[in-house]
Structure formats: structure tokens, C-alpha cells
Amino acid sequence: MQLSSTILTALALAITSIEAIPVPAGQPLSSNVQKQSIKPYSQESLDNFNVLKYLDTVAPYIQGSGYGISKEVPYKCKVTQANLLSRHGERYPSSKKIEKINKHFQDLKNSTNIEGPAEFLEGYDFEGLEEKEAGEETAKGPYSGLLDLYAHGSIFREAYDDLYNEEVGIKFYSASGSRIVASAESFAQGFLGESYNKSSIQIIDEEDKSLGANTLTPVDTCENYDEDSNEKKLDEFDDKFLKKIAKRINSENKGLDLSKKAVKSLMYYCGVELMGEGSTEICDLFTPNDWVEYAYMRDVKYYYEKGPGNKLSETSGKPYVEAIIKALKDENLNLTLSFTHSSDIFPVLSALGIFNGDEELPIDHQVFNHPWKISNIMPMGARLILERLECEDEQDSFVRIIHNDAVIPIENYSKGPGFSTSLKDFEKYINERLDGKDFRKDCGNDDNTPQDLTIFWE
């Protein structure tokens, strides 16, 4: 009997997707059958369809894609220092964002007699858009921001326990925003356990412009920093895809009249609802292709507002990077743990150059192979770690960058153990990248404001 092409196709798909051929209960597999039927490695690649990869800065924490490099400490090496720069955990939108979303949802909230797959939107309760919750960490649901940071603190302690000296103690440096402090406290509780004391949290006033470069919020103290400096360029970005999405959803749902702005806010709200409630109803309104286009729009926005497309981004990140180089040379320093906003981590990543790419992100067409992908770079709870490695038979120390749990090698400088970079080469690389950039001068700050970040030694 010949099988039809339809059946053969179905069988082929089944074979490539299952992990093992089912066996009736009570019938043990022979060793030969086991070898033939159980696949040691999955042939599926489903991660690209994970919506968290497309929600930009509103995504619950998700590990970075990386390059497949192991996080295990390289052979014959040990970590002798770890420097953490962490974003706050999952949170509700800011007051400004809540106001904007509610405005875009006004017509939607008044819609009646909707017929179709989106009929649930009629009278839908948009949780997380209350003013009383604005900007606060989420404390419930599967993506709780406070729990995320607590767990991160516990895992971090497990990974770097040898670097912690209980007699000396430790400080957790935090920008003064309430959600940043809450995140630092949750992390510290996870890290220290029962020995946690609030006195270990050192708060840096983010509104004190006299701090100059000696802050965890350099975009606030850099007087000339302007995230809207590329506004005209961003206005040229083609967002017609939002109209197409609105047209499609409206055509599928009688009585629904979504605007382009409402679609944009709904896609943003997908992340909000996930973090607050763990619900996926709003997310499921959109197709994978919708999310790919939406994500690129957000990539472009952050590239030119806060990333390498902003002329003062690298300058603003320079003080932290230079402070870490100083720390890496300090044999008496084992740990630096810092917590701040995404707006202040973007400049550090720009200064490091690990996601900048060789060319600017185009605004007239979408590219797919550029490393600047915001959901990969800055989900909620994003974490950047720079380790110092000491290895047998090596005179120099090495620097390893771990971003969102993925090892990120520095191109052309990754010949060290585990694709790390020698400290000497790392310093050379940074000096060449940031040559000519002057925080005080470029920012237009007063001559008496600090030029360096020194909080770790104060």
C-alpha cells in the first residue's frame, strides 16, 4: 500500500517534532530500540516564537541568546572579582505611559457588540493601568519583579560565594528611584539571607546633578544629554505595519475599530499584562510576524534615543566602564553590585560596544542580523556582569562579560580562556573606543563636578 503525500508529510513532521517514539505501558525498551528511537538532541527550534523576544524593555526577564559559550568557569581558571550592573525587576508602567495608553484605549473601552476572536475586549479589565501602581515593582504573578530580583540575588550568591567576605560585609549601590531601591533590597535579601540589613543598601541620589560622573544615573547628570536629539530621524520611520495590523484585526472582528495608536499600545500592554497578571490574551491577538515588525520599531527607537545612535550615549557610559577597569586592577576588591534604570545601562553597553554593530540601524527598511535587539539587551531585570578571571600558567588577568546569563565575547579580543579578553587588551580596547570622549566637557557640566565614578572606593 502506498501512503499519500499528505500522510507522508504528516509523518515527517511528527518524526521531526517528537522526542521519542511512544511505547505501550509495561513494555520495556531493548537497548537497541532505545538507541534507535530516543533522540539525544531535539530537532526543534521553537525559541524564535517566544513572544518575550519581541517585547523590548517591557519584556519580563529572559536570558540572552548568546553564542552558545558555556558560563562555566574556564578550565584551570577561577573568578576573583565580579561586577554587577542590574536593571530593576518587572514593574508597572510610568504615570506618563499609563496616561498615554488609557487615551489610546478610550475608543476600545467604549466598543460594544464586538463579534469575533477579539470579542473579549468588550468590557476588558486592563489591569496594571492604575495611577496608584505607576512605576512600582510587580509583587504577584509568574513574573513578579520583586521575586525575580530576590531569586537573582540568591543565584548570584551561589555563583560567587567565594568572593563574599562576611567579616568585611558588602554594599549594594542603588539609584534613588523607589523601584530601583526595592530591587536592590530584594536582591540583597536573596544574596544575604537572614543576615540582610537595610544598612547594606547605599542609595545614590539621582537628582543630585552636582555628582557629575560619580553616579549611577549619568544621563541625569550629563547636562547636554538629550534622548530626543534624533527625533526628526525617528519621525521618518515607517510604521505603516501598525495600520495593516489594525485593518486585519478589525476585519476579523465586527464592531471593532482599532486605530494604529491603539494597536501600538496593545502590543506594549502585552508585556504589562504578562508582568502583572501572567495573562496572554492581549499578546495572542498578534501574529509572530506582527511581533517581528514591532520589535524592530522598538529597536530603532532605543538605538537612536538611548543607544549608540545618541552621540552622548558612549560618553555617559564611560565613567562606569572606566571605574570597572580600575576595579579589575584592584586586588582588594572582590564584588561591586549596582542597580539602576535601563536608561543608564544603555550608555554602558554603548561604551562597551558589544551590541553596537558595524553600522547604524536603518530606518527605511528592516534588517535582521544586527546585534542591537532590545528584548535581548534590556528586558526587565537585565543584568550585566564583568568578571575577572585568574588562570593557571597565565600572568595576565582576563575579563569575561556575561550579559543576561549569556557570555558575550569582544570581537577580535576573545583569545583568552572561555573566549575572555586579557585585562591588558580589554583596557586597550576601551581606551581606543572612548578616546576623545570627555564626560565633563561633552556634557557641558561645571568644571567642579566630578569627572570619575568613585563610589566603590568611598
Buried (B, 14 or more C-beta within 10 A) or exposed (E): EEEEEEEEEEEEEEEEEBEEEEEEEEEEBEEEEEEEBEBEEEEEEEEEEBBBBBBBBBBBBBEBBBEEBEEEBBEEBEBBBBBBBBBBBBBBBEEEBBEBBBEBBEBBEEBEEBEBEBBEBBEBEBBBBEEEBBBBBBBEBEBBBBBBBBBBBBEBBEBBEEBBEEEEEBBBBBBBBEBBBBBBBBBBBBBBEEEBEEEBBBBBEBEBBEBBBBBBBBBBBBBBBBBEBBEEEBEEBEBEBBEEBBEBBBEEBEBBEBBBBBBBBBBBBBBBBBBBBBEEEBBEBBEEEBBBBBBBBBBBBBBBBBBBBBBBBBBBBBBBBBBBBBBBEBEEBBBBBBBBBBBBBBBBBBBBBBBBBEEBBEBEEBEEEBBBBBBBBBBBBBBBBBBBBBBEEBEBBBBBBBBBBBBBBBEEBBEBBBBBBBBEBBBEBBEEBBEEBEBBEBBEBEEEBBBBBEBBEE
